[in-house]
Amino acid sequence: MVMQGMSPSTLKKHPALIPLYVCTGLGMAGALFYTLRLATRNPDVSWNRSGNPEPWQEYSNKQYKFYSPIRDYSKTESPAPKYTE
């Protein structure tokens, strides 16, 4: 026995649940997209340590934030510290 509103046939009897499912699905898709974006685009995450041991140095003059009022990052000084050995 399936709860009412959980199968397509019972969902037709309760159409007011459709916006709830749509909003929940969009929220889950947005959270998944944002998590994947953080895992692939964030300079704090390093997937290949042997090929590039210091990946944050690539972002010294690039925009990695979702929104920033600065247009040209090549003319600004990087907020990342410069480590030297």
MMTF fields as JSON, N, C-alpha, C and O atoms, coordinates in Angstrom:
{
  "mmtfVersion": "1.0.0",
  "mmtfProducer": "UNKNOWN",
  "numBonds": 339,
  "numAtoms": 340,
  "numGroups": 85,
  "numChains": 1,
  "numModels": 1,
  "chainsPerModel": [1],
  "groupsPerChain": [85],
  "chainIdList": ["A"],
  "bondAtomList": [4, 2, 8, 6, 12, 10, 16, 14, 20, 18, 24, 22, 28, 26, 32, 30, 36, 34, 40, 38, 44, 42, 48, 46, 52, 50, 56, 54, 60, 58, 64, 62, 68, 66, 72, 70, 76, 74, 80, 78, 84, 82, 88, 86, 92, 90, 96, 94, 100, 98, 104, 102, 108, 106, 112, 110, 116, 114, 120, 118, 124, 122, 128, 126, 132, 130, 136, 134, 140, 138, 144, 142, 148, 146, 152, 150, 156, 154, 160, 158, 164, 162, 168, 166, 172, 170, 176, 174, 180, 178, 184, 182, 188, 186, 192, 190, 196, 194, 200, 198, 204, 202, 208, 206, 212, 210, 216, 214, 220, 218, 224, 222, 228, 226, 232, 230, 236, 234, 240, 238, 244, 242, 248, 246, 252, 250, 256, 254, 260, 258, 264, 262, 268, 266, 272, 270, 276, 274, 280, 278, 284, 282, 288, 286, 292, 290, 296, 294, 300, 298, 304, 302, 308, 306, 312, 310, 316, 314, 320, 318, 324, 322, 328, 326, 332, 330, 336, 334],
  "bondOrderList": [1, 1, 1, 1, 1, 1, 1, 1, 1, 1, 1, 1, 1, 1, 1, 1, 1, 1, 1, 1, 1, 1, 1, 1, 1, 1, 1, 1, 1, 1, 1, 1, 1, 1, 1, 1, 1, 1, 1, 1, 1, 1, 1, 1, 1, 1, 1, 1, 1, 1, 1, 1, 1, 1, 1, 1, 1, 1, 1, 1, 1, 1, 1, 1, 1, 1, 1, 1, 1, 1, 1, 1, 1, 1, 1, 1, 1, 1, 1, 1, 1, 1, 1, 1],
  "groupList": [{"groupName": "MET", "atomNameList": ["N", "CA", "C", "O"], "elementList": ["N", "C", "C", "O"], "formalChargeList": [0, 0, 0, 0], "bondAtomList": [1, 0, 2, 1, 3, 2], "bondOrderList": [1, 1, 2], "singleLetterCode": "M", "chemCompType": "L-PEPTIDE LINKING"}, {"groupName": "VAL", "atomNameList": ["N", "CA", "C", "O"], "elementList": ["N", "C", "C", "O"], "formalChargeList": [0, 0, 0, 0], "bondAtomList": [1, 0, 2, 1, 3, 2], "bondOrderList": [1, 1, 2], "singleLetterCode": "V", "chemCompType": "L-PEPTIDE LINKING"}, {"groupName": "GLN", "atomNameList": ["N", "CA", "C", "O"], "elementList": ["N", "C", "C", "O"], "formalChargeList": [0, 0, 0, 0], "bondAtomList": [1, 0, 2, 1, 3, 2], "bondOrderList": [1, 1, 2], "singleLetterCode": "Q", "chemCompType": "L-PEPTIDE LINKING"}, {"groupName": "GLY", "atomNameList": ["N", "CA", "C", "O"], "elementList": ["N", "C", "C", "O"], "formalChargeList": [0, 0, 0, 0], "bondAtomList": [1, 0, 2, 1, 3, 2], "bondOrderList": [1, 1, 2], "singleLetterCode": "G", "chemCompType": "PEPTIDE LINKING"}, {"groupName": "SER", "atomNameList": ["N", "CA", "C", "O"], "elementList": ["N", "C", "C", "O"], "formalChargeList": [0, 0, 0, 0], "bondAtomList": [1, 0, 2, 1, 3, 2], "bondOrderList": [1, 1, 2], "singleLetterCode": "S", "chemCompType": "L-PEPTIDE LINKING"}, {"groupName": "PRO", "atomNameList": ["N", "CA", "C", "O"], "elementList": ["N", "C", "C", "O"], "formalChargeList": [0, 0, 0, 0], "bondAtomList": [1, 0, 2, 1, 3, 2], "bondOrderList": [1, 1, 2], "singleLetterCode": "P", "chemCompType": "L-PEPTIDE LINKING"}, {"groupName": "THR", "atomNameList": ["N", "CA", "C", "O"], "elementList": ["N", "C", "C", "O"], "formalChargeList": [0, 0, 0, 0], "bondAtomList": [1, 0, 2, 1, 3, 2], "bondOrderList": [1, 1, 2], "singleLetterCode": "T", "chemCompType": "L-PEPTIDE LINKING"}, {"groupName": "LEU", "atomNameList": ["N", "CA", "C", "O"], "elementList": ["N", "C", "C", "O"], "formalChargeList": [0, 0, 0, 0], "bondAtomList": [1, 0, 2, 1, 3, 2], "bondOrderList": [1, 1, 2], "singleLetterCode": "L", "chemCompType": "L-PEPTIDE LINKING"}, {"groupName": "LYS", "atomNameList": ["N", "CA", "C", "O"], "elementList": ["N", "C", "C", "O"], "formalChargeList": [0, 0, 0, 0], "bondAtomList": [1, 0, 2, 1, 3, 2], "bondOrderList": [1, 1, 2], "singleLetterCode": "K", "chemCompType": "L-PEPTIDE LINKING"}, {"groupName": "HIS", "atomNameList": ["N", "CA", "C", "O"], "elementList": ["N", "C", "C", "O"], "formalChargeList": [0, 0, 0, 0], "bondAtomList": [1, 0, 2, 1, 3, 2], "bondOrderList": [1, 1, 2], "singleLetterCode": "H", "chemCompType": "L-PEPTIDE LINKING"}, {"groupName": "ALA", "atomNameList": ["N", "CA", "C", "O"], "elementList": ["N", "C", "C", "O"], "formalChargeList": [0, 0, 0, 0], "bondAtomList": [1, 0, 2, 1, 3, 2], "bondOrderList": [1, 1, 2], "singleLetterCode": "A", "chemCompType": "L-PEPTIDE LINKING"}, {"groupName": "ILE", "atomNameList": ["N", "CA", "C", "O"], "elementList": ["N", "C", "C", "O"], "formalChargeList": [0, 0, 0, 0], "bondAtomList": [1, 0, 2, 1, 3, 2], "bondOrderList": [1, 1, 2], "singleLetterCode": "I", "chemCompType": "L-PEPTIDE LINKING"}, {"groupName": "TYR", "atomNameList": ["N", "CA", "C", "O"], "elementList": ["N", "C", "C", "O"], "formalChargeList": [0, 0, 0, 0], "bondAtomList": [1, 0, 2, 1, 3, 2], "bondOrderList": [1, 1, 2], "singleLetterCode": "Y", "chemCompType": "L-PEPTIDE LINKING"}, {"groupName": "CYS", "atomNameList": ["N", "CA", "C", "O"], "elementList": ["N", "C", "C", "O"], "formalChargeList": [0, 0, 0, 0], "bondAtomList": [1, 0, 2, 1, 3, 2], "bondOrderList": [1, 1, 2], "singleLetterCode": "C", "chemCompType": "L-PEPTIDE LINKING"}, {"groupName": "PHE", "atomNameList": ["N", "CA", "C", "O"], "elementList": ["N", "C", "C", "O"], "formalChargeList": [0, 0, 0, 0], "bondAtomList": [1, 0, 2, 1, 3, 2], "bondOrderList": [1, 1, 2], "singleLetterCode": "F", "chemCompType": "L-PEPTIDE LINKING"}, {"groupName": "ARG", "atomNameList": ["N", "CA", "C", "O"], "elementList": ["N", "C", "C", "O"], "formalChargeList": [0, 0, 0, 0], "bondAtomList": [1, 0, 2, 1, 3, 2], "bondOrderList": [1, 1, 2], "singleLetterCode": "R", "chemCompType": "L-PEPTIDE LINKING"}, {"groupName": "ASN", "atomNameList": ["N", "CA", "C", "O"], "elementList": ["N", "C", "C", "O"], "formalChargeList": [0, 0, 0, 0], "bondAtomList": [1, 0, 2, 1, 3, 2], "bondOrderList": [1, 1, 2], "singleLetterCode": "N", "chemCompType": "L-PEPTIDE LINKING"}, {"groupName": "ASP", "atomNameList": ["N", "CA", "C", "O"], "elementList": ["N", "C", "C", "O"], "formalChargeList": [0, 0, 0, 0], "bondAtomList": [1, 0, 2, 1, 3, 2], "bondOrderList": [1, 1, 2], "singleLetterCode": "D", "chemCompType": "L-PEPTIDE LINKING"}, {"groupName": "TRP", "atomNameList": ["N", "CA", "C", "O"], "elementList": ["N", "C", "C", "O"], "formalChargeList": [0, 0, 0, 0], "bondAtomList": [1, 0, 2, 1, 3, 2], "bondOrderList": [1, 1, 2], "singleLetterCode": "W", "chemCompType": "L-PEPTIDE LINKING"}, {"groupName": "GLU", "atomNameList": ["N", "CA", "C", "O"], "elementList": ["N", "C", "C", "O"], "formalChargeList": [0, 0, 0, 0], "bondAtomList": [1, 0, 2, 1, 3, 2], "bondOrderList": [1, 1, 2], "singleLetterCode": "E", "chemCompType": "L-PEPTIDE LINKING"}],
  "groupTypeList": [0, 1, 0, 2, 3, 0, 4, 5, 4, 6, 7, 8, 8, 9, 5, 10, 7, 11, 5, 7, 12, 1, 13, 6, 3, 7, 3, 0, 10, 3, 10, 7, 14, 12, 6, 7, 15, 7, 10, 6, 15, 16, 5, 17, 1, 4, 18, 16, 15, 4, 3, 16, 5, 19, 5, 18, 2, 19, 12, 4, 16, 8, 2, 12, 8, 14, 12, 4, 5, 11, 15, 17, 12, 4, 8, 6, 19, 4, 5, 10, 5, 8, 12, 6, 19],
  "groupIdList": [1, 2, 3, 4, 5, 6, 7, 8, 9, 10, 11, 12, 13, 14, 15, 16, 17, 18, 19, 20, 21, 22, 23, 24, 25, 26, 27, 28, 29, 30, 31, 32, 33, 34, 35, 36, 37, 38, 39, 40, 41, 42, 43, 44, 45, 46, 47, 48, 49, 50, 51, 52, 53, 54, 55, 56, 57, 58, 59, 60, 61, 62, 63, 64, 65, 66, 67, 68, 69, 70, 71, 72, 73, 74, 75, 76, 77, 78, 79, 80, 81, 82, 83, 84, 85],
  "secStructList": [7, 7, 7, 6, 6, 1, 1, 2, 2, 2, 2, 6, 6, 7, 4, 4, 4, 2, 2, 2, 2, 2, 2, 2, 2, 2, 2, 2, 2, 2, 2, 2, 2, 2, 2, 2, 2, 2, 2, 2, 2, 7, 6, 6, 7, 7, 1, 7, 6, 6, 6, 7, 1, 7, 4, 4, 4, 4, 4, 6, 6, 1, 7, 7, 1, 1, 7, 7, 1, 7, 7, 7, 4, 4, 4, 1, 7, 7, 1, 1, 7, 7, 7, 7, 7],
  "xCoordList": [0.847, 0.0, 0.887, 1.789, 0.621, 1.389, 0.604, -0.621, 1.31, 0.646, 0.021, 0.528, -1.077, -1.749, -0.86, -0.262, -0.788, 0.029, 1.447, 2.236, 1.789, 3.147, 3.272, 4.386, 2.18, 2.219, 1.468, 0.623, 1.768, 1.104, -0.419, -1.125, -0.932, -2.384, -3.049, -4.12, -2.429, -3.018, -2.698, -3.402, -1.652, -1.322, -2.373, -2.591, -3.022, -4.102, -5.297, -6.051, -5.471, -6.57, -6.25, -7.159, -4.956, -4.518, -3.592, -2.381, -4.128, -3.263, -2.577, -1.643, -3.018, -2.379, -0.981, -0.21, -0.639, 0.696, 1.736, 2.934, 1.303, 2.241, 3.203, 4.402, 2.751, 3.725, 4.715, 5.867, 4.263, 5.17, 6.293, 7.455, 5.953, 6.963, 7.882, 9.083, 7.342, 8.159, 9.152, 10.335, 8.683, 9.583, 10.646, 11.804, 10.255, 11.229, 12.27, 13.46, 11.821, 12.754, 13.713, 14.902, 13.203, 14.079, 15.086, 16.248, 14.654, 15.575, 16.669, 17.831, 16.303, 17.307, 18.265, 19.463, 17.754, 18.624, 19.573, 20.744, 19.085, 19.946, 21.04, 22.185, 20.688, 21.691, 22.739, 23.928, 22.306, 23.243, 24.173, 25.378, 23.611, 24.427, 25.458, 26.619, 25.056, 25.974, 27.08, 28.234, 26.735, 27.753, 28.754, 29.959, 28.257, 29.172, 30.038, 31.214, 29.474, 30.259, 31.355, 32.486, 31.036, 32.061, 33.155, 34.329, 32.786, 33.769, 34.673, 35.791, 34.216, 35.017, 35.658, 36.702, 35.092, 35.59, 36.285, 36.954, 36.148, 36.716, 38.222, 38.643, 39.04, 40.489, 40.934, 42.081, 40.064, 40.428, 40.382, 40.908, 39.763, 39.636, 40.683, 40.763, 41.482, 42.524, 42.261, 42.366, 41.918, 41.645, 42.904, 42.977, 43.896, 45.093, 46.316, 46.845, 46.75, 47.884, 49.215, 50.125, 49.341, 50.618, 50.83, 51.955, 49.783, 49.915, 50.041, 50.735, 49.38, 49.409, 49.326, 48.223, 50.463, 50.424, 49.906, 49.479, 49.934, 49.443, 48.425, 48.745, 47.204, 46.225, 45.717, 45.199, 45.846, 45.352, 46.183, 45.727, 47.392, 48.207, 47.649, 47.936, 46.862, 46.24, 45.205, 44.943, 44.622, 43.549, 44.045, 43.263, 45.318, 45.838, 45.264, 45.155, 44.9, 44.312, 43.048, 42.755, 42.303, 41.054, 39.906, 40.118, 38.702, 37.518, 37.02, 36.774, 36.871, 36.306, 35.046, 34.384, 34.703, 33.458, 32.303, 32.484, 31.111, 29.939, 29.625, 29.268, 29.754, 29.529, 30.58, 30.891, 31.122, 32.076, 31.95, 31.817, 31.989, 31.872, 33.127, 33.078, 34.246, 35.477, 35.39, 35.089, 35.649, 35.537, 36.851, 36.846, 37.96, 39.237, 40.169, 40.684, 40.383, 41.217, 42.703, 43.525, 43.064, 44.483, 45.138, 46.362, 44.333, 44.88, 44.874, 45.396, 44.298, 44.239, 45.252, 45.674, 45.633, 46.553, 45.788, 44.681, 46.355, 45.696, 45.608, 46.566, 44.454, 44.342, 45.014, 45.158, 45.427, 46.077, 47.494, 48.193, 47.941, 49.317, 50.309, 50.003, 51.49, 52.543, 53.532, 54.28, 53.526, 54.414, 55.674, 55.607, 56.8, 58.074, 58.902, 58.799, 59.713, 60.553, 61.98, 62.844],
  "yCoordList": [-1.186, 0.0, 1.242, 1.373, 2.141, 3.363, 4.507, 4.565, 5.409, 6.574, 7.421, 7.469, 8.084, 8.917, 10.094, 10.743, 10.353, 11.45, 11.044, 11.877, 9.774, 9.316, 8.569, 8.265, 8.273, 7.618, 8.503, 9.303, 8.366, 9.211, 9.064, 10.039, 7.88, 7.716, 8.428, 9.012, 8.388, 9.099, 10.586, 11.386, 10.966, 12.382, 13.108, 14.306, 12.387, 12.982, 13.337, 14.255, 12.62, 12.916, 14.115, 14.764, 14.413, 15.521, 16.444, 16.421, 17.263, 18.105, 19.24, 19.854, 19.52, 20.58, 20.185, 21.045, 18.904, 18.454, 18.653, 18.588, 18.891, 19.016, 20.194, 20.006, 21.406, 22.487, 22.174, 22.605, 21.428, 21.035, 20.152, 20.346, 19.182, 18.305, 19.069, 18.802, 20.002, 20.788, 21.654, 21.69, 22.347, 23.207, 22.392, 22.803, 21.249, 20.388, 19.865, 19.824, 19.464, 18.979, 20.064, 19.803, 21.289, 22.397, 22.732, 23.016, 22.7, 22.957, 21.908, 22.237, 20.652, 19.582, 19.687, 19.452, 20.037, 20.188, 21.375, 21.29, 22.472, 23.626, 23.322, 23.741, 22.592, 22.218, 21.286, 21.414, 20.355, 19.446, 20.2, 19.951, 21.129, 21.926, 22.755, 22.811, 23.392, 24.235, 23.402, 23.828, 22.221, 21.35, 20.88, 20.86, 20.503, 20.098, 21.257, 21.063, 22.462, 23.633, 23.915, 24.224, 23.812, 24.011, 22.957, 23.265, 21.721, 20.643, 20.754, 20.24, 21.413, 21.461, 22.818, 22.874, 23.904, 25.232, 25.961, 26.967, 25.492, 26.175, 25.915, 24.762, 26.951, 26.735, 26.037, 25.6, 25.927, 25.23, 23.72, 22.999, 23.227, 21.789, 21.365, 21.938, 20.371, 19.879, 18.417, 17.564, 18.119, 16.756, 16.067, 14.839, 16.819, 16.23, 16.87, 17.863, 16.314, 16.894, 16.657, 17.478, 15.563, 15.277, 16.165, 16.588, 16.449, 17.275, 18.759, 19.487, 19.21, 20.619, 20.713, 20.776, 20.724, 20.697, 21.993, 21.976, 23.094, 24.364, 24.968, 25.928, 24.429, 24.898, 26.303, 26.942, 26.806, 28.148, 29.219, 30.353, 28.882, 29.873, 30.178, 31.238, 29.273, 29.536, 30.657, 31.337, 30.852, 31.821, 33.16, 33.933, 33.447, 34.715, 35.914, 36.997, 35.749, 36.864, 36.444, 36.986, 35.485, 35.036, 35.202, 35.239, 35.3, 35.358, 33.944, 33.203, 33.567, 32.267, 32.395, 31.394, 33.602, 33.813, 33.812, 34.093, 33.493, 33.472, 34.881, 35.057, 35.89, 37.282, 38.142, 37.956, 39.079, 40.027, 41.339, 41.315, 42.481, 43.757, 44.118, 45.012, 43.442, 43.715, 43.055, 41.865, 43.808, 43.263, 42.662, 41.573, 43.346, 42.902, 42.528, 43.402, 41.249, 40.774, 40.836, 40.672, 41.066, 41.111, 42.391, 42.451, 43.425, 44.699, 44.826, 45.805, 43.862, 43.929, 42.974, 42.008, 43.255, 42.37, 41.205, 41.385, 40.045, 38.838, 38.865, 39.252, 38.455, 38.36, 37.106, 36.958, 36.202, 34.961, 35.246, 36.034, 34.629, 34.83, 34.19, 33.197, 34.77, 34.249, 33.465, 34.045, 32.143, 31.284, 31.032, 30.677, 31.218, 30.932, 30.05, 30.12, 29.229, 28.342, 28.821, 28.205],
  "zCoordList": [0.0, 0.0, 0.0, 0.827, -0.928, -1.068, -0.437, -0.549, 0.221, 0.807, -0.292, -1.413, 0.033, -0.953, -1.324, -0.466, -2.635, -3.129, -3.472, -3.918, -3.274, -3.55, -4.875, -5.302, -5.518, -6.821, -7.819, -7.42, -9.099, -10.1, -10.099, -10.356, -9.821, -9.837, -8.66, -8.821, -7.478, -6.339, -6.385, -5.769, -7.103, -7.24, -8.071, -7.89, -8.98, -9.769, -8.894, -9.215, -7.799, -6.874, -5.986, -5.468, -5.808, -4.945, -5.733, -5.508, -6.661, -7.502, -6.73, -7.246, -5.527, -4.747, -4.289, -3.862, -4.369, -3.972, -5.069, -4.796, -6.296, -7.411, -7.22, -7.426, -6.838, -6.6, -5.481, -5.526, -4.482, -3.4, -3.923, -3.565, -4.77, -5.353, -6.299, -6.339, -7.052, -7.984, -7.216, -7.556, -6.189, -5.409, -4.673, -4.595, -4.141, -3.466, -4.451, -4.138, -5.642, -6.661, -7.124, -7.309, -7.313, -7.718, -6.618, -6.907, -5.387, -4.28, -4.186, -3.948, -4.371, -4.335, -5.513, -5.355, -6.697, -7.864, -7.676, -8.045, -7.11, -6.858, -5.851, -6.024, -4.797, -3.794, -4.393, -4.098, -5.228, -5.881, -6.831, -6.849, -7.626, -8.539, -7.777, -8.181, -6.695, -5.933, -5.283, -5.243, -4.778, -4.187, -5.237, -4.986, -6.411, -7.485, -7.948, -8.257, -8.002, -8.402, -7.378, -7.754, -6.102, -5.078, -5.166, -4.959, -5.47, -5.529, -6.75, -6.73, -7.813, -9.036, -9.284, -9.934, -8.802, -9.135, -7.985, -8.221, -6.775, -5.628, -5.55, -5.647, -5.379, -5.31, -4.019, -3.927, -3.038, -1.803, -1.961, -1.113, -3.028, -3.256, -4.276, -5.363, -3.932, -4.828, -5.142, -4.26, -6.397, -6.817, -7.33, -7.3, -7.798, -8.382, -7.725, -8.225, -6.634, -5.914, -6.621, -6.505, -7.341, -7.985, -9.212, -9.475, -9.956, -11.148, -10.83, -11.54, -9.777, -9.413, -7.886, -7.342, -7.181, -5.724, -5.091, -3.936, -5.807, -5.271, -6.235, -6.937, -6.285, -7.277, -7.015, -7.931, -5.797, -5.499, -6.188, -6.329, -6.619, -7.325, -8.714, -9.269, -9.283, -10.582, -10.493, -11.485, -9.321, -9.15, -8.633, -8.079, -8.804, -8.285, -9.035, -8.46, -10.286, -11.03, -11.785, -12.85, -11.24, -11.844, -10.854, -9.642, -11.377, -10.529, -10.295, -11.246, -9.027, -8.716, -7.882, -7.611, -7.471, -6.751, -7.743, -8.928, -7.242, -8.112, -8.611, -9.776, -7.741, -8.132, -7.459, -6.282, -8.211, -7.662, -8.431, -9.655, -7.747, -8.457, -9.255, -10.099, -9.004, -9.739, -11.101, -11.193, -12.159, -13.515, -14.018, -14.592, -13.815, -14.371, -13.227, -12.529, -13.037, -11.937, -12.254, -11.353, -13.498, -13.827, -13.319, -13.197, -13.019, -12.549, -11.032, -10.499, -10.325, -8.871, -8.266, -8.902, -7.034, -6.347, -5.738, -5.232, -5.784, -5.31, -3.787, -3.117, -3.232, -1.765, -1.225, -0.011, -2.107, -1.665, -1.204, -1.841, -0.113, 0.339, -0.623, -1.282, -0.692, -1.555, -0.696, 0.091, -0.857, -0.095, -0.913, -2.089, -0.285, -0.945, -0.016, 1.208, -0.64, 0.168, 0.154, 0.778]
}
